[in-house]
Amino acid sequence: MDDFLKQFINPYYLQVLMLLGIYLIAALGLHLITGVTGQLSFGHAAFLSVGAYGAALLNIHLDLPFLLCLLAGGLLAALAGVFVGFPSMRLSGDYLGIATLGFCEIIRVVFMNLEITGGARGLAGIPRETNLLTVYILVILTIVTIYRLQNSRFGRALVAIREDEIAAECMGIRSIWYKVGAFAIGSFCAGVAGGLYAHMLQYLNPADFGFVRSFELLCFIVLGGLGSISGAILGTTILTLAPEMLRFSAEYRMMMYGTLMVAMMIFRPRGLLGGVDLRRLIRSSFRSRDRDTTTPAGG
């Protein structure tokens, strides 16, 4: 598939598009944790790394099928999410953020000191299995799954916890189970994204999964608008493609990138699509159009 597309698209742009899809999957997982449930996480890159190393090692040492490696990487990341979720659920806000940040650093240091992961020199020799079609099929599946979860009873319980956890508990919602469930699902998405990332670059280094990567993922959903799937998609797309579009000015690229982010947050403090329900807007526009077409000419 990729060999065919390379005839029409520059291989570099093809890789950027795949990277965008991978970030979309990871950002949608964080959207469920932070945007929907309201749990501040600075350690999402840790789950990305668990999925990446897990999928890569299973492929290298056991020669398992690619999709099975992705599933196993996602499940390992989900297990890590449950592991960090249970002891951290008594925390909230900045304290939870600091705890997840500490977990992220622990995972990074562990991978940096394990011989099986290549230590500080990184893990090489990963087969290239990721292609554009696989990435965007998984992006669509992730969007549909998160959308259905967000609009289900489970999702409404998560929103209730975000708005007022004490009131939600009084209504019979056991918040700890819902929050751990959100962590597990969001971590699973990050793990799958990590597996795709590993099999795209064919090389992993623990330094790629530090605090900067977690902060980058958090920026995606904050810029797009917390609690909005379309906002997470838009924010990820802008912040992934903007550095590439600004390469014409290599010296001032990151300064222009930072200025763009500051300007967006000044004029849209709730994010680009924060508080905007695109589905409702589209439905209302179609209804108004139908109303206009059924109105008699003389009416």
C-alpha positions in Angstrom: 0.0 0.0 0.0 2.7 2.5 1.0 4.8 1.6 -2.0 1.9 2.4 -4.3 1.3 5.8 -2.5 5.0 6.7 -2.7 4.5 7.1 -6.5 2.2 10.0 -5.8 3.2 11.3 -2.3 6.6 12.2 -1.0 7.7 9.5 1.5 8.4 12.2 4.1 4.8 13.5 3.8 3.5 10.0 4.0 5.4 9.4 7.3 4.0 12.7 8.6 0.4 11.5 7.8 1.0 8.2 9.6 2.5 10.1 12.6 -0.6 12.3 12.6 -2.9 9.2 12.7 -0.8 7.6 15.5 -1.0 10.8 17.6 -4.8 11.0 17.0 -5.2 7.5 18.5 -3.1 8.4 21.6 -4.8 11.9 22.0 -8.3 10.3 21.8 -7.3 8.0 24.7 -6.1 11.0 26.7 -9.3 12.8 25.8 -11.3 10.1 27.6 -9.1 10.4 30.7 -8.6 14.2 30.9 -11.3 15.7 28.7 -14.2 13.5 29.7 -13.4 12.2 33.2 -11.4 15.3 34.3 -8.4 13.4 35.5 -5.2 15.4 34.8 -2.6 13.1 33.5 1.0 14.1 32.7 2.2 10.6 32.1 0.4 9.5 28.9 3.7 9.0 27.2 4.4 6.1 29.7 1.5 4.1 28.3 2.7 4.9 24.7 6.1 3.5 25.6 4.7 0.4 27.2 2.7 -0.4 24.1 5.6 0.5 21.8 8.2 -1.7 23.6 5.7 -4.5 24.3 4.6 -4.8 20.7 8.1 -4.5 19.3 9.6 -7.1 21.7 6.8 -9.6 20.9 7.4 -9.1 17.2 11.2 -9.4 17.4 11.5 -12.3 19.8 8.3 -14.3 19.3 7.6 -13.3 15.6 3.9 -12.8 16.4 1.6 -11.3 13.7 1.6 -7.5 13.6 -2.1 -7.0 14.7 -1.7 -9.5 17.6 1.4 -7.5 18.7 -0.6 -4.3 18.6 -3.4 -5.9 20.7 -0.9 -7.2 23.2 0.8 -3.8 23.4 -2.5 -2.2 24.0 -3.4 -4.7 26.7 0.0 -4.2 28.5 -0.6 -0.5 28.4 -4.1 -0.9 29.8 -2.7 -3.1 32.6 -0.2 -0.3 33.4 -3.1 2.1 33.4 -5.0 0.0 36.0 -1.7 -0.4 38.0 -1.2 3.4 38.2 -4.9 4.2 38.3 -5.9 2.3 41.5 -3.4 3.9 43.9 -3.7 7.3 42.3 -7.5 7.6 42.4 -7.5 9.1 45.9 -5.7 12.1 44.3 -7.1 14.7 42.0 -6.1 17.8 40.1 -2.4 18.8 40.3 -1.6 16.0 42.7 -2.8 13.3 40.3 -0.8 15.1 37.5 2.4 14.9 39.6 1.8 11.2 40.4 1.3 10.3 36.7 4.4 12.4 35.8 6.4 10.4 38.4 5.1 7.1 36.9 6.1 8.3 33.4 9.7 9.0 34.6 9.8 5.6 36.4 8.9 3.7 33.2 11.4 5.7 31.2 14.2 5.0 33.6 13.3 1.3 33.7 13.4 1.0 29.9 16.7 2.9 29.9 18.3 0.3 32.2 16.9 -3.0 30.9 19.1 -5.0 28.6 16.1 -6.5 26.6 15.0 -3.0 25.6 18.5 -2.0 24.4 19.0 0.3 27.4 20.0 3.9 26.7 21.2 3.0 23.2 17.6 2.1 22.2 15.9 -0.8 20.5 16.6 -1.4 16.8 15.7 -4.1 14.3 12.0 -3.7 14.6 10.2 -4.8 11.4 8.4 -2.1 9.4 4.7 -3.2 9.5 2.8 0.1 10.0 1.2 1.5 6.8 -1.2 4.4 6.1 -4.2 2.1 5.6 -3.8 0.3 8.9 -3.2 3.5 10.8 -6.4 5.3 9.5 -8.6 2.2 9.9 -7.6 2.1 13.5 -8.1 5.9 13.8 -11.7 5.5 12.5 -12.3 2.6 14.9 -10.9 4.6 17.8 -13.1 7.7 17.0 -16.3 5.5 16.7 -15.5 3.6 19.9 -14.7 6.8 22.0 -17.8 8.5 20.5 -20.1 5.6 21.5 -18.5 5.4 24.9 -18.8 9.1 25.5 -22.5 9.0 24.7 -23.2 5.8 26.6 -24.2 5.4 30.3 -20.5 4.8 31.1 -19.6 8.1 29.4 -22.4 10.1 31.1 -21.1 8.7 34.5 -17.6 9.9 33.6 -19.0 13.4 32.8 -20.9 13.4 36.1 -17.7 12.6 38.0 -15.9 15.4 36.1 -18.5 17.9 37.0 -19.0 17.0 40.7 -17.6 13.7 42.0 -19.3 14.0 45.4 -22.7 14.5 43.8 -22.0 11.5 41.4 -21.2 9.3 44.4 -24.5 10.3 46.1 -26.3 9.2 42.9 -24.8 5.8 43.2 -21.9 6.1 40.8 -18.8 4.3 42.2 -16.3 6.8 40.9 -13.2 4.8 41.5 -14.2 2.0 39.1 -15.3 4.4 36.4 -12.0 6.4 36.7 -9.9 3.3 36.6 -11.9 2.1 33.6 -11.3 5.4 31.8 -7.6 5.1 32.6 -7.5 1.5 31.2 -9.3 2.4 28.0 -7.3 5.6 27.4 -4.1 3.7 28.1 -5.1 0.9 25.7 -5.5 3.5 23.0 -2.0 4.9 23.8 -0.5 1.3 23.8 -1.9 0.6 20.3 -0.6 4.0 19.1 2.8 3.1 20.6 2.8 -0.2 18.7 2.1 1.6 15.5 4.9 4.1 16.3 7.4 1.4 16.9 6.7 -0.5 13.7 6.8 2.8 11.7 10.2 4.2 12.9 11.7 0.7 13.4 13.7 2.1 16.4 12.8 3.1 19.9 14.7 5.2 22.4 13.4 5.8 26.0 14.2 9.6 25.6 11.3 9.8 23.1 8.8 9.0 25.8 9.6 11.6 28.5 7.6 14.5 30.0 7.9 16.5 26.7 5.9 13.9 24.8 3.2 13.7 27.5 2.9 17.5 27.5 2.7 17.5 23.8 -0.3 15.1 23.9 -1.9 17.2 26.6 -1.6 20.3 24.4 -3.4 18.5 21.6 -6.6 18.1 23.5 -6.4 21.4 25.5 -5.9 23.4 22.3 -8.8 21.6 20.6 -11.1 21.9 23.5 -11.5 19.6 26.5 -14.3 17.2 26.3 -14.7 17.5 22.5 -13.8 14.6 20.2 -13.7 16.9 17.2 -11.6 19.3 19.2 -9.1 16.6 20.0 -8.9 15.7 16.3 -8.5 19.4 15.3 -5.9 20.2 18.0 -3.8 17.1 17.1 -4.0 17.9 13.4 -2.9 21.6 13.9 -0.1 20.9 16.3 1.3 18.0 14.3 1.2 19.7 10.9 2.1 23.2 12.0 5.8 22.5 12.7 6.1 20.9 9.2 4.3 23.8 7.5 6.6 26.3 9.2 9.8 24.6 8.0 10.2 27.4 5.4 11.6 29.5 8.2 14.0 27.1 10.0 15.4 29.8 12.4 12.1 31.1 13.6 10.0 28.0 13.2 9.5 27.1 16.9 9.0 30.8 17.8 6.2 31.0 15.3 4.8 27.7 16.5 4.8 29.0 20.1 3.2 32.3 19.1 0.5 30.5 17.3 -0.4 28.5 20.4 -0.4 31.6 22.6 -2.6 33.5 20.2 -5.1 30.6 20.0 -5.3 30.3 23.8 -5.8 34.0 24.2 -8.7 34.2 21.7 -10.2 30.8 22.5 -9.3 30.0 26.2 -11.7 27.0 26.2 -10.0 25.6 23.1 -10.9 25.8 19.4 -14.0 23.7 19.8 -14.5 23.8 23.5 -18.3 24.0 24.2 -19.1 23.5 20.6 -21.2 20.4 19.7 -20.5 19.8 16.0 -23.1 17.1 15.7 -25.8 19.4 17.0 -24.7 22.2 14.7 -24.7 19.9 11.6 -28.2 18.6 12.5 -29.6 22.1 13.0 -28.1 23.3 9.7 -29.7 20.3 7.9 -33.0 21.0 9.6 -32.9 24.7 8.6 -32.0 23.7 5.0 -34.9 21.2 4.9 -37.2 23.9 6.4 -36.2 26.3 3.7 -36.7 23.9 0.9 -40.2 22.9 2.1 -41.4 26.5 2.6 -43.8 27.5 -0.2 -42.4 30.2 -2.5 -45.1 32.6 -1.6 -44.9 31.9 2.1 
